[in-house]
């Protein structure tokens, strides 16, 4: 569990959790932000294969997702209201 008190959860926070998972040989991280009245969270999973859809290679899709600011394919966000 990684706790934050930030304006919003960023790609840098997600990358930090992925680095922790790689270093500790773990597969699951909960990234939680307590800055706002409604708690923001992400469930980050590492170490499971991503299936490619269509002609795109999953590894390329995952790498591009992190560099373009979109959520990583294995990151699940809480629903926003």
Secondary structure, DSSP 8 states (H G I E B T S, - for coil): -EEE-SSS--HHHHHHHHHHHHHHT--EEEEEE-SSSS-EEEEEE-SS-----TTS-HHHHHHHHHHTTS--TTEEE----
